[in-house]
């Protein structure tokens, strides 16, 4: 959970609450690591994978709309600025 919290820029308690809710909604499930009982592995359920696919499709559609509206150059600049902003908050 610590590695995931760092990757998604959330503190550990907030991430734990989010994951607990995702488990309750049957989007992910946890399994104890058979090699290291101190670790818990997390996997997407079929329902979670379907939601991920739908959200990825929506995100790609939104990106295509932005490119159509503002062009490749402005879209790439926006991505660069957002990546920089995210990088500065870690």
N, C-alpha and C positions, 0 to 999 in steps of 0.2 A: 504494500500500500504506500510505503514511503516513496518508492521509485515512481509509482504512478502519480502520486500527489505532486512530485516535482515536475513530471512531464506535462501535467495538465494545469499547473500553476494554481493549485488549491492547497489549503492547509489540510493536515491529516484528518482532523475531526469532521470538517466539511465534506471531504471526499468519502469518509466512512459512512456518513449519513446518506450521501447520494448513492453509494453502492448498495447500502441496505435497502433503499427504496427500489433500486433496480432489481435486486433479488426478490423483493416482495411483488414486483410487477412481472416477474418471470422473464426478465430481459437478460440476466446473467445468472450464473451459479458459481458457487465456491466449492473447491475440493482441496482437502489437505494434501500437501506435497508428500508423496510416498518416500521421497529421498531425504526430506528434511521436514520433520514434523512441526518445526517452528514456522514454516512458511505455509501460506494459503494461496492456491492458484485460483485464478478467476477466468471463466470462459463465457463467451456469448452463447445464449440459447438460440434455438431456431427462430423464436420470436424476436430476440434481440438482433439477430442477423437480418431479418426481414425489415425491421425498423431502421437499421443502419443503411441498408440498401435504399430504402425510400428517402431517408434524409440526405444521403449522398446524391441521389438523383435531383432532389430539390436544390441542393447547394450548387450542383453543376448547372442547373437551369438558371439559377440566379446569377452565377458567374457569366454565363452566356449572355444574359440580358445586360449585365454591366458592360461587357465587351462591346455588345451591339450599340449601347447608348454612348459610351465614352471612348471606345477604341482600345486597341491593344496596348498602346504606349501608356495611356492614363491608367489602365487596369493594372499593368505591370508595376507602375509607380505606386499605386495604391497597395498592392501586395507587398512591395518592398518596404513601404512605410509601416504597414501593419506588422510585418516580421520584425522590423527594427523596434517597434513599440513593445512587442511581446518579449523580445530579447532583453530589452532594458529593464523589464519588470521582474526578471528572474534573479 
